[in-house]
Amino acid sequence: IPVPNITFTTTIGRSLGESLTHNCTVDVLDDLYNINVTSSIVRNGELITSTTGSGDTTAMIRINSLKSSDAGDYQCIFNITQPDIDYEFNGIESAQVILTVPTPSVIVEHNATGHLVDGELAEGQFLDIMCIADISQYIDTSVSVTMSWRRNNTVLTNGSDFTISPPVMTSNQYTGVLRINSLRDELDNGASYNCSVSVTPNTPFIIAGNDNSSAVTLTVARFDINHVDISINIPSVPVAGDLFNLSCVIVVPPNFVENLTSVRWTYDLEASQDVTSENDDATLVPVVRNGNIFTSVLTLDPVKTTDARQYYCQATILVFGTVDRTNRDLTVKISPPSVSIVANPPTGPIYESTSYLLTCTATVNTTIVNTPVTASVVWTDPSGNVIPTNESRRQVIPPTGNSLVSMLLFQPIDTGLNNDGGTYTSQMIVNSGNSLIASSQPTDTTLPVIVESLPPMTVDFSSVGSVEVGQSLTITCTITTVERLVVTPLINFTKMNGINFEMLFNLNRPYSITRDDTGSVTNYTLILDPVRFEDAGMYTCMAEFNVTGFNNTNDPSTATYDSQDDSDTFNLTFDLPPPSVSILVADPPTGPIYESTSYLLTCTATVNTTIVDTPVTASVVWTDPSGNVIPTNEARRQVIPPTGNSLVSMLLFQPIDTGLNNDGGTYTCQMIVNSGNSLI
């Protein structure tokens, strides 16, 4: 059997996308031998197609569009047999398909649209420039892609200015990234960034195409303060005593990579001294960065009213020589005061018709409320009605100046028509004249008041000393009322002696009028030193008061109607001291006394006119030697009594006798000194 003729045709240097036909033909040369032929085409050891026949046989494959995976070694493998004579022949013919790939497409771009400042890139931003190589035509084979970067024909490498990321394949594309770590106007504005792409197939049957490149030109703006947005965030109005944070928020352009050199908090534009240097309660929290937002926090712990002022925040970016600042006022609210009510009197019963004082005091913590403050007040009565400030009976005395004290004065307090008993409320608000210091929240406190009916006034006489002429005697009239009675009782201290009526100040004797510290006890004191007969008499002390119409109003809606009176008397009486009495023989004064002659005895009473300084009279009783009272109407023994203010009495014998009448013996004259005053 002759050796068959084998033909295997292919094409070298084809391009991707072209068509290609492989024919593996076995020519047996002589059809007489009844030969069986099997023809197969194998690519890179993988069976592609196989054909069996008798005689001439052709195995064929057709590739309509060449891909890179179609490149490689192709073999035509055949097997020839003749079963009649046990004949077999095997053979192989080889061919190669080598492809040339096209030049890759390259796109260089950056997507900074969301990061532009006023439509431009700005200094200090980082920028990612992407180099995109389309390798869709190589997707079914292995290739190596390299990218190189240049700026204005200067080759770029990884370093402090640039970060180059190797290409990564996604979605049939290789993407490499050049990051400009921080844009600079003098370097990057107008600069051309070029990316060159080289594709190397990882198989010998594919011939690489030409390298390709693309570029992008940048526009970069010089950095200035217009690229910085700085603001002070005050989320609420702090209350004095709180811990409070002020936040300075500095917003720089997106993708900004430079850091702030410093952030300062000051009280003035000149930034002469930091807040933390002037305020021991202020602390600065380290700056926190979140993307392109820097936050500096100034903590005030505690907040004081002196912290209510203007604050400046100044941020510095030294690399660009940029300083930006802003300012904002901080308003501080005064913390609620502690409020209390005290009463005067603080204890004991509260009587109607008396003055009664409620004092409301607001107290603030001067450590945190350390600026001058004032206060306003609202007093509310038990019915819930606000007490007006112009009412005459219930006088509201508001705080004045920097005083935090208010008073509610009842002139008087009442249980009758006005019924002042109940619970009173005082509401205090602490204010400031500083517009940056807000008033405190209102603070209330209450006090219950129970009003009792007025007890009676008393008038009582008392005396100290001796009720004797010539001695010392003090007479006191004591008038006792309740404390703080709104009216002063009208008091009359008089002396009546017979038909004479004299007021205290007309007696020409020392006297005093005193009151105790409470004003509830009044003493009218008359000093008789020495006591004289002319002091005898009935002393009367009368007191009365009427509260009606107090505060110069008779308005029944405000007046109260309590009135009282009382009196007492003191009778001062004396006994006249015994006089000195003597009997004189008036006629004849000497010599013998003969019966049947007239004889005169004179009895004289003598009083101490220094002591008995009032007109007096005398009465007499003559007693004879037998102890018998001599009648005043006897004819022989004539008794001549004292007359007028004379203290002399006479006994006239007409005649005297020794006989039947026997007038001899001892005679007694008894004199009694009298006063026309019934009290003596």
C-alpha positions in Angstrom: 0.0 0.0 0.0 1.6 3.3 -0.9 2.2 6.0 1.8 -0.6 8.5 1.8 -0.1 12.2 1.1 -1.0 14.4 4.1 -1.7 18.1 3.7 -2.3 20.6 6.8 -2.7 24.2 5.8 -2.9 27.3 8.1 -2.1 31.0 8.1 0.7 32.9 10.2 0.4 36.5 11.2 -3.3 36.8 11.3 -4.9 39.6 13.3 -7.6 39.3 15.8 -11.1 39.2 14.5 -10.2 37.7 11.1 -11.5 34.3 9.9 -9.3 31.2 9.6 -9.8 27.7 8.1 -7.7 24.7 9.0 -7.8 21.7 6.6 -6.2 18.3 7.5 -6.4 16.2 4.3 -5.3 12.5 3.9 -4.8 11.5 0.2 -4.6 7.6 0.1 -3.4 7.8 -3.6 -5.1 4.5 -4.6 -8.7 3.7 -3.9 -8.3 0.0 -4.6 -7.0 -0.9 -1.2 -10.1 -0.4 0.8 -8.3 1.8 3.4 -10.0 3.2 6.6 -8.8 6.7 7.6 -9.4 8.7 10.9 -8.2 12.4 10.7 -8.2 14.6 13.9 -7.2 18.3 14.6 -5.8 19.0 18.0 -4.9 22.4 19.5 -2.4 22.6 22.3 -3.2 18.9 23.1 -7.0 19.5 23.0 -9.1 17.7 20.4 -10.9 20.2 18.3 -12.5 17.9 15.6 -12.2 14.4 14.2 -13.3 12.8 10.9 -13.5 9.1 9.8 -13.8 7.8 6.3 -12.5 5.3 3.6 -10.2 6.6 1.1 -9.4 10.4 0.9 -10.5 12.1 4.2 -10.4 15.8 5.3 -10.8 17.1 8.8 -11.6 20.9 8.8 -12.2 23.7 11.4 -13.2 27.2 10.6 -12.8 30.2 13.0 -15.0 33.1 11.9 -13.4 35.6 14.3 -10.0 34.9 15.8 -9.5 35.4 19.4 -6.2 35.5 21.3 -7.1 32.0 22.7 -7.1 30.7 19.1 -3.4 31.1 18.8 -1.1 28.1 19.5 0.1 24.8 18.1 -2.3 22.9 15.9 -1.7 19.2 14.9 -3.3 17.0 12.3 -3.2 13.5 13.6 -4.3 10.6 11.3 -4.7 6.8 11.5 -4.8 4.6 8.4 -5.7 0.9 8.6 -6.4 -2.0 6.1 -8.1 -4.8 8.0 -7.6 -7.4 5.2 -3.9 -7.5 5.5 -3.5 -6.1 9.0 -2.1 -2.8 7.9 -1.9 0.4 10.0 -0.2 3.7 9.4 -0.1 6.7 11.9 1.2 10.2 11.2 1.2 13.8 12.5 1.5 17.1 10.7 1.9 20.4 12.7 1.1 24.0 12.1 1.2 27.2 14.3 -1.3 30.0 14.5 0.5 33.2 15.6 -1.7 36.3 16.1 -0.9 40.1 16.3 -3.0 42.0 18.9 -4.1 45.6 18.2 -2.8 48.6 20.2 -4.9 49.0 23.4 -7.2 52.0 23.9 -6.1 54.3 26.8 -8.2 56.9 28.6 -6.7 59.2 31.3 -9.2 61.1 33.5 -10.0 62.2 37.0 -13.4 62.4 38.6 -13.1 65.4 40.9 -16.5 66.9 40.1 -17.7 66.4 43.6 -14.6 67.8 45.1 -14.2 71.0 43.2 -14.1 74.4 45.0 -15.9 77.0 43.0 -15.5 74.8 40.0 -11.8 74.3 40.4 -9.3 72.0 42.0 -7.5 73.7 44.9 -4.1 73.5 46.5 -3.8 71.0 49.3 -6.3 68.5 47.8 -5.2 65.1 46.8 -6.2 64.0 43.3 -6.5 60.6 41.8 -5.8 60.4 38.1 -7.0 57.2 36.5 -5.4 55.5 33.5 -7.9 53.0 31.9 -6.7 50.5 29.3 -9.3 48.6 27.4 -8.1 44.9 27.0 -11.4 43.4 26.0 -9.7 41.8 23.0 -7.4 39.9 25.3 -9.9 38.7 27.8 -9.5 35.0 26.9 -5.8 35.0 27.3 -3.2 36.0 29.8 -1.4 39.3 29.4 0.8 41.6 31.5 -0.1 45.3 31.5 2.3 47.9 32.6 1.6 51.6 33.0 4.1 54.5 33.4 3.4 58.1 34.4 5.0 61.4 33.4 4.3 65.0 34.3 5.4 67.3 31.6 7.8 64.6 30.3 9.2 63.9 33.7 8.9 60.3 34.8 7.1 60.0 38.1 7.8 57.4 40.8 6.3 56.6 44.2 7.3 59.0 46.9 6.2 61.8 49.2 4.6 63.7 46.3 3.0 60.8 44.4 1.5 57.4 45.1 1.3 55.1 42.1 -1.0 52.1 42.3 -0.4 49.2 39.8 -3.1 48.4 37.3 -5.9 46.2 38.4 -8.3 44.5 36.0 -12.0 45.0 36.4 -14.7 44.6 33.8 -12.3 43.8 30.9 -10.2 46.9 31.7 -7.0 47.5 33.5 -7.1 50.6 35.7 -4.0 52.3 37.3 -4.2 55.2 39.6 -1.7 58.1 40.1 -2.4 60.0 43.3 -1.1 63.5 43.6 -0.7 63.6 47.4 -1.1 67.4 47.7 -1.8 69.7 44.7 0.3 72.8 44.4 -0.5 75.7 42.2 3.1 76.3 41.1 3.6 72.6 40.0 0.2 71.4 39.0 -1.7 74.3 37.5 -1.5 73.7 33.7 0.6 70.5 34.1 0.0 67.6 31.7 -0.1 64.2 33.3 0.6 61.3 30.8 -0.1 57.6 31.2 1.7 55.1 28.8 0.3 51.6 28.6 2.2 48.5 27.4 0.5 45.1 26.9 2.6 41.9 26.9 0.9 38.6 26.1 2.0 35.7 28.3 2.0 33.2 25.4 4.5 32.9 22.5 1.8 32.6 19.9 0.6 36.2 20.4 2.6 39.1 19.2 2.1 42.3 21.2 0.8 45.5 19.5 2.2 49.0 19.9 2.2 50.9 23.2 -0.4 53.6 23.7 -0.8 56.6 25.9 -3.1 59.5 26.9 -2.9 62.6 29.0 -4.9 65.1 31.1 -4.1 68.7 31.8 -5.0 70.1 35.3 -6.2 73.5 36.4 -5.3 74.2 40.1 -6.3 77.3 42.1 -4.1 78.9 44.7 -5.3 78.2 48.2 -6.8 81.1 50.2 -9.2 81.7 53.0 -12.1 81.5 50.6 -11.4 77.8 50.6 -12.1 77.6 54.3 -15.4 77.7 56.0 -15.1 78.4 59.8 -17.9 78.7 62.2 -18.5 78.4 66.0 -21.3 76.0 66.9 -23.3 76.8 70.1 -26.0 74.2 70.3 -28.0 75.8 73.1 -28.0 78.4 75.7 -26.1 77.0 78.7 -27.3 77.5 82.3 -24.7 78.9 84.7 -23.2 75.9 86.5 -23.5 73.5 83.5 -20.6 71.9 81.7 -20.8 73.3 78.2 -18.9 72.8 74.9 -18.4 75.4 72.2 -17.3 73.8 68.9 -15.2 75.6 66.3 -15.9 73.8 63.0 -13.4 74.3 60.2 -14.4 72.9 56.8 -11.7 72.7 54.1 -12.1 71.5 50.5 -12.9 67.8 50.0 -9.9 65.6 49.6 -7.8 68.2 51.5 -4.7 66.5 52.9 -2.9 69.3 54.8 -3.3 69.6 58.5 -4.2 72.7 60.5 -1.1 74.2 62.1 -3.1 75.5 65.1 -6.5 76.4 66.3 -6.8 79.2 68.9 -9.7 80.5 71.1 -9.5 84.1 72.2 -11.7 86.8 73.5 -10.6 89.5 71.1 -9.8 90.0 67.4 -6.1 90.6 68.2 -5.9 87.2 69.7 -3.6 88.6 72.4 -4.3 85.8 74.9 -5.9 82.4 74.8 -9.2 81.8 76.6 -7.6 79.0 78.6 -4.9 81.4 79.8 -7.5 83.9 81.2 -10.1 81.4 82.4 -9.1 78.6 84.7 -12.4 76.8 84.1 -11.8 76.6 80.3 -10.0 73.6 78.7 -9.3 72.9 75.1 -9.9 69.5 73.6 -7.4 68.4 70.9 -8.6 69.0 67.4 -10.5 66.1 65.8 -10.4 65.6 62.1 -13.1 63.8 60.2 -12.4 63.9 56.5 -12.3 67.5 55.5 -13.9 68.7 58.8 -11.8 69.8 61.7 -13.4 70.3 65.1 -11.9 72.1 68.0 -13.9 72.0 71.3 -13.6 74.6 74.1 -15.0 73.2 77.4 -16.3 75.5 80.1 -16.8 73.6 83.4 -18.6 75.2 85.0 -20.1 77.9 82.8 -20.2 81.2 84.7 -22.1 84.4 83.8 -18.7 86.1 83.2 -18.4 83.6 80.3 -21.2 85.4 78.5 -19.1 87.3 76.0 -17.7 87.2 72.5 -15.5 84.3 71.4 -13.0 84.2 68.5 -11.8 81.0 66.8 -8.7 81.3 64.7 -7.4 78.5 62.4 -3.9 78.6 60.8 -2.7 76.5 57.8 0.9 77.5 57.8 1.9 75.6 54.7 -0.2 78.1 52.7 0.3 81.0 55.0 -3.5 81.1 55.6 -5.2 82.4 58.8 -9.0 82.4 59.0 -11.1 83.4 62.0 -14.7 83.9 63.1 -16.5 85.1 66.2 -19.7 84.5 68.0 -21.4 85.7 71.2 -22.2 83.2 73.9 -25.3 83.8 75.9 -25.5 82.3 79.4 -28.7 81.8 81.4 -28.7 82.6 85.1 -29.2 79.4 87.1 -32.5 79.3 89.1 -32.1 80.9 92.5 -32.8 79.4 95.8 -35.9 81.3 97.1 -37.2 81.5 100.7 -39.8 83.4 102.6 -39.4 84.5 106.3 -42.0 86.2 108.3 -41.8 89.0 110.8 -42.6 88.1 113.5 -41.1 84.7 112.8 -43.1 82.9 115.5 -46.1 83.4 117.6 -49.7 84.4 116.7 -50.4 86.8 113.9 -53.1 89.3 115.0 -55.4 91.2 112.7 -54.9 95.0 112.6 -51.2 94.5 113.0 -48.5 95.1 110.5 -47.1 91.9 109.2 -44.0 91.5 106.9 -43.1 88.7 104.6 -39.6 88.9 103.2 -38.7 86.8 100.1 -35.0 86.4 99.5 -33.4 84.9 96.3 -30.0 83.5 96.7 -27.7 82.7 93.8 -24.4 80.8 93.7 -22.0 83.7 93.4 -19.3 81.3 92.2 -21.1 80.8 89.0 -23.3 83.8 88.9 -20.4 86.2 89.3 -21.8 89.3 87.7 -24.1 91.9 89.1 -27.8 90.8 89.0 -31.2 92.2 89.8 -34.4 90.5 90.6 -38.1 90.9 89.7 -40.9 89.5 91.9 -44.5 88.5 91.7 -46.5 88.0 94.9 -49.6 85.9 94.7 -52.3 85.8 97.5 -54.1 82.7 98.7 -56.8 83.2 96.0 -54.2 83.0 93.3 -54.4 86.7 92.4 -51.3 88.7 91.7 -50.9 91.4 94.4 -50.5 94.8 92.6 -47.5 96.9 93.4 -49.6 100.0 94.0 -51.9 98.6 96.6 -51.9 100.6 99.9 -52.9 98.0 102.4 -50.8 95.1 101.0 -47.6 96.9 100.0 -45.3 95.0 97.6 -41.8 96.3 98.0 -39.8 95.0 95.0 -36.1 94.4 94.9 -34.0 97.4 94.3 -30.5 97.7 92.8 -28.6 94.5 93.2 -30.7 93.4 96.1 -32.5 90.1 95.7 -34.9 90.8 98.5 -38.6 91.7 98.2 -41.1 92.3 100.9 -44.9 92.1 101.3 -46.0 94.4 104.0 -49.6 94.2 105.4 -50.7 97.5 106.8 -52.7 96.0 108.4 -53.3 92.3 108.1 -57.0 91.4 108.4 -59.3 88.5 109.2 -62.5 90.3 108.5 -63.5 91.6 105.2 -60.2 90.9 103.5 -59.5 87.5 105.1 -55.8 87.5 104.6 -55.2 84.0 106.0 -53.9 81.4 103.6 -50.8 80.5 101.6 -48.8 83.2 99.9 -46.5 82.6 96.9 -43.4 84.6 95.9 -42.0 84.0 92.4 -38.5 85.4 91.8 -36.7 85.9 88.5 -33.0 86.9 88.6 -32.1 89.3 85.8 -29.0 90.9 84.4 -28.4 94.2 82.6 -26.1 92.4 80.3 -27.8 91.4 77.0 -25.7 88.2 76.8 -26.9 87.0 80.2 -30.4 85.6 80.1 -32.8 85.7 83.0 -33.2 82.7 85.2 -36.2 80.5 85.2 -38.9 81.6 87.6 -38.6 80.1 91.1 -41.5 79.9 93.5 -41.7 79.4 97.2 -44.7 79.5 99.5 -45.6 80.3 103.2 -48.8 79.7 105.0 -50.2 82.5 107.1 -52.8 82.1 109.9 -54.4 85.3 111.1 -56.1 85.5 114.6 -58.6 87.9 116.1 -57.2 90.8 118.0 -57.0 90.3 121.8 -58.2 93.2 124.0 -56.0 96.1 125.0 -55.4 96.5 128.7 -54.8 99.7 130.8 -53.5 99.2 134.4 -52.2 101.5 137.1 -49.4 100.6 139.4 -47.4 102.4 142.0 -44.0 102.2 143.7 -43.1 104.0 146.9 -45.0 105.4 149.9 -48.4 107.0 149.9 -47.4 109.5 152.5 -46.9 113.2 152.4 -43.3 114.0 152.1 -42.3 110.6 150.8 -41.5 109.5 147.2 -44.2 107.9 145.1 -44.2 106.8 141.4 -47.5 106.2 139.7 -47.4 104.3 136.4 -50.2 103.7 133.9 -49.3 100.7 131.6 -51.1 100.4 128.3 -50.6 97.0 126.7 -51.6 96.1 123.1 -50.4 93.5 120.6 -47.1 94.1 118.9 -47.0 96.0 115.6 -50.5 97.4 115.9 -50.8 99.6 112.9 -52.2 102.6 114.9 -50.9 104.2 118.1 -53.6 104.3 120.8 -54.8 107.7 121.9 -53.9 107.9 125.6 -55.2 110.5 128.2 -53.6 110.7 131.6 -55.7 113.0 133.9 -56.0 114.0 137.5 -59.3 115.0 139.1 -59.2 116.7 142.6 -62.7 117.9 143.5 -63.8 120.0 140.6 -60.3 120.5 139.3 -59.4 118.5 136.1 -55.8 118.5 134.9 -53.9 116.8 132.1 -50.6 115.1 132.9 -48.5 117.8 131.3 -50.2 120.5 133.4 -49.5 119.0 136.8 -46.1 120.6 137.1 -44.6 117.4 138.3 -42.0 115.3 136.5 -43.4 112.6 134.2 -42.2 110.3 131.4 -43.8 108.4 128.5 -41.9 105.3 127.4 -42.5 102.4 125.1 -40.8 99.1 124.9 -38.9 97.8 121.9 -41.9 96.1 120.4 -44.1 99.2 120.7 -46.8 97.1 122.4 -46.3 98.4 126.0 -46.6 102.1 126.8 -45.9 103.5 130.2 -47.1 106.9 131.4 -45.1 107.5 134.6 -45.8 110.4 137.1 -43.1 111.0 139.8 -44.2 112.6 143.1 -41.1 113.4 145.0 -42.0 114.5 147.6 -45.6 113.6 147.9 -47.7 116.7 148.7 -51.2 117.1 149.9 -52.0 118.8 146.6 -51.2 115.5 144.8 -54.2 113.9 146.3 -56.9 113.1 143.7 -58.3 110.5 141.3 -55.8 109.7 138.5 -57.4 108.3 135.3 -55.7 106.6 132.4 -57.8 106.1 129.2 -56.6 104.5 125.9 -58.4 103.9 122.6 -57.7 103.2 119.0 -59.6 102.8 115.8 -58.1 101.1 112.7 -60.9 102.2 110.4 -59.6 104.1 107.5 -55.9 103.4 108.1 -53.7 104.3 105.1 -55.9 107.3 104.5 -58.7 105.3 102.9 -62.2 104.5 104.0 -62.7 102.2 101.1 -64.5 99.2 102.6 -62.6 96.9 100.3 -59.3 97.7 101.9 -60.2 99.1 105.4 -60.4 97.0 108.5 -62.7 97.9 111.4 -61.0 96.9 114.7 -61.4 99.5 117.5 -60.9 99.1 121.3 -60.7 101.2 124.4 -59.9 100.6 128.1 -59.3 102.7 131.3 -58.1 102.4 134.9 -58.1 104.7 137.9 -55.8 105.3 140.8 -57.1 107.2 143.9 -54.4 109.0 145.9 -55.6 109.9 149.5 -53.7 111.2 152.6 -54.1 111.5 156.4 -53.1 114.8 157.8 -50.3 114.5 160.3 -51.2 115.3 164.0 -50.7 118.9 164.7 -48.7 120.4 167.6 -51.3 121.7 170.2 -50.6 124.0 173.1 -52.9 125.8 175.6 -52.0 129.3 176.8 -53.5 131.2 179.6 -54.4 134.2 177.6 -56.0 136.4 180.2 -54.7 136.9 182.7 -51.5 135.3 181.7 -50.0 135.3 185.1 -50.9 135.8 188.7 -53.6 134.2 190.8 -56.9 133.2 189.3 -59.8 134.4 191.4 -63.3 133.0 191.4 -66.0 135.1 190.0 -63.5 136.6 187.5 -63.4 136.0 183.8 -60.7 133.7 182.7 -59.6 132.8 179.1 -57.7 129.7 177.9 -56.4 129.7 174.3 -55.7 126.4 172.5 -53.5 126.6 169.3 -52.8 123.8 166.8 -49.7 124.2 164.7 -49.0 122.2 161.5 -45.8 121.8 159.4 -46.7 124.0 156.4 -43.8 122.5 154.4 -45.7 119.2 154.5 -49.3 120.4 154.9 -49.2 122.8 152.0 -52.9 122.8 151.4 -55.6 124.9 153.2 -56.8 123.2 156.4 -59.3 123.9 159.1 -59.6 122.6 162.7 -62.2 121.3 165.0 -61.9 121.3 168.8 -63.1 119.4 171.9 -62.5 120.9 175.4 -62.7 118.5 178.4 -63.0 119.7 182.0 -61.2 118.3 185.0 -64.0 115.8 185.4 -63.4 114.4 181.9 -66.6 115.9 180.6 -66.8 117.5 177.2 -67.6 121.1 177.6 -70.6 121.8 175.3 -70.2 124.6 172.8 -73.5 126.1 173.9 -72.8 126.5 177.6 -73.2 130.1 178.8 -70.7 130.3 181.7 -68.0 128.2 180.0 -68.0 129.5 176.5 -66.2 127.3 173.9 -65.1 129.5 170.9 -64.2 127.0 168.1 -61.6 127.7 165.3 -63.1 129.6 162.4 -61.9 129.6 158.7 -58.3 128.5 158.3 -57.6 129.5 161.9 -56.3 126.7 164.1 -57.0 128.5 167.4 -59.9 127.8 169.8 -60.6 129.5 173.2 -62.4 128.6 176.4 -63.8 131.6 178.2 -65.0 131.3 181.8 -67.7 133.9 182.6 -66.9 133.6 185.5 -64.7 131.0 186.8 -65.8 129.5 190.1 -64.6 127.5 193.1 -67.9 127.0 194.7 -70.6 125.0 193.4 -68.9 124.5 189.9 -65.4 124.0 191.3 -63.6 124.9 188.0 -60.2 124.1 189.4 -58.4 121.2 187.8 -56.8 120.2 184.5 -58.4 121.1 181.2 -57.8 119.3 178.0 -58.0 120.7 174.5 -58.2 118.2 171.6 -57.6 119.7 168.1 -58.3 117.9 164.8 -56.9 119.4 161.7 -59.2 119.0 158.6 -59.1 119.6 154.8 -61.8 120.6 152.5 -60.5 117.9 150.1 -62.3 114.6 150.5 -59.1 112.7 149.6 -57.3 114.3 152.7 
